[in-house]
């Protein structure tokens, strides 16, 4: 590896790119770089994932197995648990989880541990990019000091007057924008925001990402890039909270919130439709706003919109449980002792992703209420132990008219496209629909409770 290297080096052909974290973010990114002709190494601490990848197998539903096989065979992609191989890479991209802890405060242990794994192997001229969503300041306050334990330096410097700042290595932040299951916008089509710790680091990261995405959007600093990602998800969080609150008001006023949203969406300017649901799920929207509200407390600033939106969205699973109890009560049944079938445990339709799924909280509330609970999800034949829940004894039950008819209530929590909603409503005694999935079902509407 050359000692001296300019940012323009990363425009070169067949770079050696390391991706740390081979999950929903890291694996698609690794395959995209391999597709562009680079030599990619995936790093992960899970030996099961590494073995699967090196044998050309996929553990993520929307990533086809043959795509992994293609790049493994061509030797454009391989995976390892040996972090010493980081020293062979030109660029290292960090794609590890940034969850919340039990107090709903940022848990940066994965980022910190990754930085600790990198610095003993850090080389002059390497580019390090953090992609994990986090609060403004993480790259320079947490990652940089750990990397500089190597004896190499990357000065914090912003502005055109620092265009020629001398760096031993480059450091940048570029937030992931992966949307699992989205067939309209793949990784290559989504613009990539990039912020460097200094101008040369920014140019190096721009040069790298310009090879795999259609458009790179440079910003002035790592902090600006970190904040941009939070803004995107806080915008969605607040607007989803708004329609979730309006949904509950419309239920009391005997109005159809989905009809109202569709009518408002015909306005060609000044309005963007958001849709209610049983709560927030996924790795971003339920988590990211709290990263900023936590950081804002350092500045004696109360993020009231964020906190309120969080309260509304966090309360939605409780609303579903209450609506289910009320619907059962109207059928002269109590929650305790009732048989309930929950349809869909994934956080959104047509994906095999459980992260922060509101279904998991709803299931917990049903069990606490004394219900006998089963679930069905075509993407999860069996559940496993998770960070906050343990349903590893549960298996997806088969859907058929006899099964559906045996439950006191069927709760639609995730509106998978594979479900036959006409048949579900026809066979079930009572349907609690949290997603408006049954909107096209005409017959037996008296069985449906929208919540």
C-alpha positions in Angstrom: 0.0 0.0 0.0 1.5 3.4 -0.9 2.4 5.7 1.9 1.4 8.9 0.2 -2.0 9.1 -1.4 -4.2 11.9 -2.6 -8.0 11.9 -2.3 -8.3 11.4 -6.1 -6.8 7.9 -5.5 -10.3 6.7 -4.6 -11.6 7.3 -8.1 -9.3 4.5 -9.2 -10.2 1.1 -10.5 -10.4 -2.1 -8.3 -9.9 -0.6 -4.9 -9.8 -2.8 -1.9 -12.9 -2.0 0.2 -13.6 -3.4 3.7 -17.2 -3.3 5.0 -17.5 -3.8 8.8 -21.0 -5.2 9.6 -22.6 -7.6 7.1 -26.2 -6.9 7.9 -29.1 -5.1 6.1 -26.9 -2.0 5.4 -23.4 -3.5 5.1 -24.1 -6.5 2.8 -26.0 -4.5 0.0 -23.2 -1.9 0.1 -20.5 -4.6 -0.2 -22.2 -6.2 -3.1 -22.6 -2.8 -4.8 -18.9 -2.1 -4.6 -18.2 -5.7 -5.9 -20.6 -5.0 -8.8 -18.6 -1.9 -9.6 -15.5 -4.0 -10.0 -13.8 -3.5 -6.6 -12.3 -6.2 -4.3 -14.5 -6.3 -1.2 -14.0 -7.9 2.1 -16.9 -8.1 4.6 -16.0 -8.1 8.3 -18.3 -9.4 10.9 -18.1 -11.0 14.4 -20.7 -13.6 13.6 -19.0 -16.7 12.2 -22.3 -18.2 11.0 -22.8 -15.2 8.7 -19.2 -15.4 7.5 -19.5 -19.1 6.7 -22.8 -18.5 4.8 -21.4 -15.6 2.7 -18.2 -17.5 1.8 -20.3 -20.4 0.6 -22.5 -18.1 -1.5 -25.6 -18.2 0.7 -27.9 -15.3 1.7 -29.5 -14.8 5.1 -31.4 -11.6 4.0 -34.6 -12.3 2.0 -34.4 -9.5 -0.5 -30.7 -10.2 -1.4 -30.7 -13.0 -3.9 -28.3 -15.9 -3.3 -27.0 -16.0 -6.9 -25.8 -12.4 -6.5 -23.6 -13.4 -3.6 -22.4 -16.6 -5.4 -21.5 -14.5 -8.5 -19.1 -12.2 -6.6 -17.7 -15.0 -4.4 -16.8 -17.1 -7.5 -15.3 -14.1 -9.3 -13.3 -13.3 -6.1 -14.7 -9.8 -5.9 -16.2 -10.5 -2.5 -15.3 -12.6 0.5 -16.0 -12.3 4.3 -13.9 -12.8 7.4 -13.9 -12.5 11.2 -10.2 -11.6 11.1 -9.9 -7.9 11.6 -6.2 -8.0 11.0 -7.0 -8.1 7.3 -8.2 -4.5 7.6 -4.6 -3.4 6.9 -5.0 -4.7 3.4 -7.9 -2.3 2.6 -7.8 1.1 0.9 -11.1 2.1 2.4 -13.0 0.8 5.4 -16.8 1.5 5.8 -18.4 1.0 9.2 -22.0 -0.3 9.0 -22.8 -1.5 12.6 -26.0 -1.1 14.7 -26.6 2.0 16.8 -29.6 1.0 19.0 -31.0 2.6 22.1 -30.4 1.1 25.6 -33.0 0.3 28.2 -33.2 4.0 29.2 -33.7 5.0 25.5 -30.3 6.6 25.4 -27.8 6.0 22.5 -25.9 2.8 22.7 -22.7 3.4 20.7 -20.9 0.3 22.0 -20.9 -1.3 18.5 -19.3 1.8 16.9 -16.8 2.1 19.8 -15.8 -1.6 19.6 -15.4 -1.3 15.8 -13.1 1.7 16.1 -11.1 -0.2 18.7 -10.8 -3.1 16.2 -9.6 -0.8 13.4 -6.9 1.3 15.1 -4.3 -1.5 15.6 -4.4 -2.1 11.9 -4.9 1.4 10.6 -2.5 2.3 7.7 -1.3 5.6 6.3 -3.5 6.8 3.4 -6.6 4.7 4.4 -10.1 6.2 4.2 -12.4 5.4 7.1 -16.1 6.2 6.8 -18.8 5.8 9.5 -22.2 5.0 8.0 -24.1 4.1 11.2 -26.8 6.6 12.1 -25.8 8.6 15.2 -25.9 12.1 16.8 -23.8 15.0 15.5 -20.3 14.8 16.8 -19.9 11.1 17.0 -17.3 10.8 14.2 -15.0 13.5 15.7 -15.7 12.9 19.4 -15.7 9.1 19.6 -14.3 7.5 16.4 -11.4 10.0 15.7 -9.7 9.8 19.2 -9.7 6.0 19.1 -8.3 5.9 15.6 -5.5 8.3 16.5 -4.3 5.9 19.2 -2.6 4.3 16.2 -0.2 7.3 16.1 -1.6 8.5 12.9 -3.6 11.8 12.7 -6.5 13.3 10.8 -7.0 17.0 11.8 -10.5 18.4 12.3 -10.6 21.3 9.8 -13.5 22.9 7.9 -13.6 25.5 5.2 -11.8 26.2 1.9 -8.8 27.6 3.7 -8.1 24.0 4.9 -8.2 22.4 1.5 -4.6 21.2 1.8 -4.6 20.1 5.4 -2.1 17.2 5.8 -3.7 13.9 6.9 -2.2 10.5 7.7 -5.6 8.9 7.0 -8.9 10.2 5.9 -12.1 10.2 8.0 -15.7 10.9 6.9 -19.3 10.3 7.7 -21.8 9.2 5.1 -25.2 8.0 6.4 -26.8 4.9 5.1 -30.1 5.3 3.2 -31.0 1.6 2.7 -34.7 0.8 2.5 -35.1 -3.0 2.6 -37.6 -4.3 0.1 -37.9 -1.0 -1.8 -37.8 -2.0 -5.5 -38.1 1.6 -6.8 -35.0 3.0 -5.2 -32.0 0.8 -4.9 -28.7 1.7 -3.4 -27.2 2.9 -6.7 -30.1 5.3 -7.3 -30.2 7.0 -3.9 -28.0 10.1 -3.5 -25.3 9.8 -1.0 -24.6 12.5 1.6 -20.9 12.8 2.5 -19.2 14.9 5.1 -15.5 14.8 5.8 -13.6 15.6 9.0 -11.7 18.0 6.8 -11.9 19.0 3.1 -9.4 16.3 1.8 -11.3 13.6 3.7 -14.5 14.8 2.2 -13.0 14.7 -1.3 -11.7 11.2 -0.7 -15.1 9.9 0.4 -16.8 11.7 -2.5 -14.4 10.0 -4.9 -15.1 6.6 -3.4 -18.9 6.8 -3.4 -19.1 8.4 -6.8 -18.2 5.0 -8.2 -21.2 3.2 -6.8 -24.1 5.8 -6.6 -25.6 8.1 -9.2 -25.1 11.3 -7.1 -22.9 12.3 -4.2 -24.1 15.3 -2.1 -21.1 16.9 -0.2 -21.7 18.8 3.0 -19.3 20.9 5.1 -18.5 18.5 7.9 -19.2 15.1 9.5 -21.6 16.9 11.9 -23.6 18.2 9.0 -23.9 14.8 7.5 -24.8 13.2 10.8 -27.5 15.8 11.4 -28.9 15.5 7.8 -29.6 11.8 8.4 -31.4 12.6 11.7 -33.5 15.3 10.1 -34.7 12.8 7.4 -35.9 10.3 10.0 -37.2 12.9 12.5 -39.3 14.4 9.7 -40.9 11.0 9.1 -41.3 10.3 12.8 -43.1 13.6 13.5 -45.4 13.3 10.5 -46.3 9.7 11.3 -47.0 10.7 14.9 -49.4 13.4 13.6 -51.4 11.0 11.5 -51.4 8.4 14.3 -52.9 11.0 16.6 -55.4 12.1 14.0 -56.3 8.4 13.4 -57.4 8.1 17.0 -59.4 11.3 16.8 -61.1 10.2 13.6 -62.0 6.9 15.2 -63.8 8.8 18.0 -65.5 11.0 15.4 -66.5 8.0 13.3 -64.5 9.1 10.3 -62.1 7.2 8.0 -58.6 8.6 8.3 -57.4 6.8 5.2 -60.1 8.3 3.1 -59.1 11.7 4.5 -55.4 11.2 3.8 -56.2 10.1 0.2 -58.3 13.2 -0.4 -55.6 15.5 1.0 -53.0 13.8 -1.1 -54.7 15.0 -4.3 -53.2 18.5 -3.5 -50.3 18.8 -6.0 -48.3 21.1 -3.7 -47.6 21.7 0.0 -48.7 18.2 1.2 -47.0 14.8 1.5 -49.1 11.8 2.6 -48.0 9.8 5.7 -50.0 6.8 6.9 -50.9 5.6 10.4 -50.1 2.2 11.8 -49.7 0.1 14.9 -46.4 1.8 15.8 -43.0 2.5 14.4 -40.6 -0.2 13.3 -37.2 -0.6 11.5 -33.7 0.4 12.5 -34.1 4.1 11.9 -37.4 6.0 12.7 -38.1 4.5 16.2 -34.4 5.1 17.2 -32.8 8.0 15.5 -34.9 10.9 16.9 -33.8 10.0 20.4 -30.2 10.3 19.4 -30.7 13.9 18.7 -32.9 14.6 21.7 -30.2 13.0 23.9 -27.5 15.1 22.4 -29.6 18.3 22.6 -29.6 18.0 26.4 -25.9 18.7 26.3 -26.9 22.2 25.0 -29.7 22.7 27.5 -32.2 22.4 24.6 -35.5 20.6 24.8 -36.6 18.9 21.6 -40.3 19.1 22.3 -41.5 17.9 18.9 -39.3 14.9 18.9 -40.3 13.9 22.5 -44.0 14.4 21.7 -43.8 12.4 18.5 -42.0 9.6 20.4 -44.7 9.5 23.0 -47.5 9.3 20.4 -45.7 6.6 18.3 -44.6 4.6 21.4 -48.3 4.5 22.6 -49.6 3.0 19.3 -49.1 -0.7 20.3 -51.1 0.0 23.5 -53.8 1.6 21.4 -54.0 -1.6 19.3 -54.2 -3.8 22.4 -56.9 -1.6 23.9 -58.9 -1.6 20.6 -58.6 -5.4 20.4 -59.9 -5.7 24.0 -62.8 -3.5 23.3 -63.7 -5.4 20.1 -63.6 -8.7 22.0 -65.7 -7.1 24.7 -68.3 -6.2 22.1 -68.4 -9.9 21.2 -69.0 -10.7 24.9 -65.4 -11.9 25.4 -62.5 -10.7 27.5 -58.9 -10.5 26.5 -58.1 -13.0 29.2 -58.6 -16.5 27.8 -59.3 -15.4 24.2 -57.4 -17.0 21.3 -55.7 -14.3 19.2 -53.9 -14.7 15.9 -51.5 -11.9 14.9 -50.7 -11.6 11.2 -47.3 -10.2 10.5 -44.3 -9.8 12.8 -42.0 -7.9 10.4 -41.8 -4.2 10.9 -43.2 -3.5 7.4 -44.7 -5.4 4.6 -42.8 -7.9 2.4 -39.5 -7.9 4.3 -37.8 -10.3 6.7 -36.8 -7.6 9.2 -37.9 -7.7 12.8 -35.9 -4.7 14.1 -38.0 -2.6 16.4 -41.2 -4.1 15.0 -44.3 -2.9 16.8 -45.8 -6.4 16.5 -43.4 -7.6 19.2 -44.7 -5.1 21.7 -48.3 -5.9 20.7 -47.6 -9.6 21.2 -46.2 -8.8 24.7 -49.3 -6.8 25.6 -51.7 -9.6 24.4 -49.8 -12.2 26.5 -49.8 -9.9 29.6 -53.5 -9.4 29.1 -54.0 -13.2 29.4 -54.6 -14.0 25.8 -53.6 -17.3 24.1 -51.5 -16.0 21.3 -50.2 -17.4 17.9 -48.8 -15.6 14.9 -48.3 -16.1 11.2 -45.7 -14.5 9.0 -44.4 -16.0 5.7 -41.0 -14.4 6.3 -40.5 -15.8 9.8 -41.4 -19.5 10.2 -39.9 -19.3 13.7 -39.0 -16.5 16.1 -35.8 -16.2 18.1 -34.5 -14.5 21.1 -34.2 -10.7 20.6 -32.7 -7.7 22.4 -35.9 -7.0 24.4 -38.2 -10.0 23.6 -37.9 -13.7 23.8 -40.4 -15.6 21.6 -38.0 -18.4 20.5 -40.6 -21.0 21.4 -43.1 -19.6 18.9 -43.6 -20.9 15.3 -45.7 -19.4 12.5 -49.1 -21.3 12.3 -50.5 -22.3 8.9 -53.2 -20.1 7.5 -56.3 -21.8 6.2 -60.1 -21.2 6.7 -60.3 -23.7 9.6 -57.3 -22.2 11.4 -58.6 -18.6 11.0 -62.1 -19.6 12.2 -60.7 -21.1 15.4 -59.5 -17.8 16.8 -61.6 -15.2 18.7 -59.8 -12.4 16.9 -57.3 -12.0 14.0 -55.1 -8.9 14.3 -53.5 -7.6 11.1 -50.3 -6.0 12.3 -48.2 -6.2 9.0 -50.0 -6.0 5.6 -47.9 -8.5 3.6 -48.9 -8.7 0.0 -49.1 -12.5 0.1 -52.1 -12.4 2.5 -55.5 -13.1 1.0 -57.5 -10.5 2.9 -60.8 -11.5 1.3 -60.4 -15.1 2.7 -59.1 -13.8 6.0 -62.2 -11.7 6.6 -64.5 -14.4 5.3 -63.1 -17.1 7.6 -62.3 -15.1 10.8 -64.9 -14.3 13.5 -63.4 -10.9 14.1 -60.6 -8.9 12.3 -58.7 -6.0 13.9 -57.0 -4.2 11.0 -54.2 -1.8 12.0 -53.0 -1.1 8.4 -56.3 -0.6 6.4 -55.3 -3.9 4.6 -58.9 -4.9 4.2 -60.0 -1.7 2.4 -60.9 -3.6 -0.8 -62.9 -6.3 1.0 -66.6 -5.7 0.4 -68.3 -8.6 2.0 -68.4 -9.2 5.8 -67.3 -5.7 6.7 -69.2 -6.0 9.9 -66.4 -8.3 11.1 -63.7 -5.7 10.6 -62.6 -3.2 13.3 -60.1 -0.6 12.0 -57.8 0.7 14.6 
